[in-house]
Amino acid sequence: MNRIILALALVLAADAAAAQSRPSTVTRPCDANRQSVIASGAIVLGTGGFTYDRFVNDRSFCQVDQYTEPAWVPSRDTPSCFVGYRCKSGPYMDD
């Protein structure tokens, strides 16, 4: 009986986690997307369809061996909205 209750609790917890949604950049104004990154420091935003990425306000939200790259996403009011940065690994590429 305890195993059934535990299994049911795990299923319900997994279902609740799967139901959580992330804000979509394409349905919100550019400024709202940027403010979400600033307020959270680091946040996962949907960028259209089934795509998403993690955006950060500055390098302090990246791992020690990562650098930041400017991030531009589609938003409701502009096709190319600066929201912050993405953390990138590997050698720093300064164009």
SEFIFI-130028 format. One record per residue: x negated, y negated, z of N, C-alpha, C in turn; residue in one letter. Coordinates in pm, whole numbers, plus 50000, padded with zeros to 5 digits. Each point is the difference from the previous one (the first is absolute). Last residue first. Example, Ala and Ser with C-alpha at 12.3 -4.5 7.8 and 13.67 -1.06 7.14 Angstrom:
! SEFIFI-130028
487155022550708499184988150006500774989150073S499715057249993500894988150000499104988050000A
This chain:
! SEFIFI-130028
465434610946751500094997349855499444986749963D499075036350403500254985849985499974996749852D500505045150325499864995849861500394985349990M498275038750391500714987449974499714995549859Y499915052250152499164988049987500844987749967P502715036450259498995001149895499174987449994G505295001650154498785007250039499025000249885S504344965650166499385008449898498735006450055K504954972450148498715005150044499485009549894C503344957249914499955014550013498615003550051R503014951350051498895007949949500285014950013Y503424956249947498915002250094498935008149930G503954983449781500535003550132498925001550105V501314977049481498895003250090500565002750140F502525006149510500034993250129498805004450085C502395002549489498685002150057499854991650126S504075000449743499465013049961498645003150062P504164970050217498814998549916499435013849965T503994993750272499944986949934498754997749915D500995041650245501284996049942499894987149918R495565028350033500994996250101501264995449928S494905029349922501224993949946500954996450115P494664999850088501115009449982501174992949932V494304997550149501094993149932501095010349971W495164993750316501125008449956501134991449945A494184999450109501294992949993501095008949940P495985021450272500214995849863501354992849995E495995017250395501344996149957499984995649854T496885038650276500064985849970501414996749953Y497415042050319500864995249892499884984949983Q498055030550349499335001649871500844995449881D501654998250455498714993250000499325000549863V505335002250007498955007750066498674992849981Q504394969650002499415010649919498995007850084C502354959950137500965011049997499525011649913F497614958450046500035006150133500995011750008S499414970549611499135011750007500045006950137R504354971749855498564997449989499235013050024D504774999549943499814985650006498524996249985N502445045149781499454994650125499814985049988V502815046749771499474986649981499564994550135F501345049249724499774993550129499314986749973R503555028049666498604998350037499954993150136D503485027049591499814992050121498514998750026Y504195021749630498634995750030499974991150124T503825020649745499455008350108498574996050035F503104963549781500215014549982499505007750120G498124954850048500855003249884500115015049982G497514980350355499694990749891500785003049873T499945005850589500335006049872499774989849890G497294999950472501114994249925500245008149873L497315000550516500245007349876501254994149936V496294975450346501345005349979500055007649868I496874968050386499915010849903501385006249988A499714958950218498565002349989499715010749896G504334978950147499635013650041498495002150005S501924957849863500585003350131499535013650051A498714985449561499404991450103500485004150139I501935021749631498605003950015499344991950110V504374988549887499995013350062498575004850023S500704959749761500234998350144500015013350074Q499755000249527498754994850058500144998550152R503865012149761499025010949995498684995750066N503354967749949500405009850102499025011650004A499444967049664499654994950132500375009750111D501285010249548498555000750021499624995750142C504955019149934499204988949946498525001550036P503045044549949499834988750092499204988949934R500915043649806501334995250040499934987950092T496105023749829500774995549884501394994750036V496835019450319499594986749956500894994749888T501405034450400499625000149859499674985949955S499915028150504500494988849920499485001049856P500745044950268499034989150004500564988549916R502485042250295499654994249871498974989050020S501935047750259499474986550015499594994749863Q501565045150079501024990149966499504985750012A497435039050124500144999449855500984989249958A499405009050459498794994149945500114998549849A503485022050225500014985850034498774993049942A500285046749957501024993649916500044985050027D497235027050268499454998949865500984992849908A501455009650435498944990050005499404997949861A503215034150053500624986850013498954988950001L498485044449999500674997049873500624986150005V498095016750395498974996949902500604996449864L502905014650344499444986950035498944995949899A501805043049963501004990049962499484985950028L497385036350141500024999349854500984989349953A499865009250459498764993549958499984998449848L503575024050184500114985950038498764992349954I499945046249942501004994249911500144985050028I497255025450282499384998649868500974993449902R501515011250433499114988450005499344997649865N502685038550050500824988050000499134987350000M
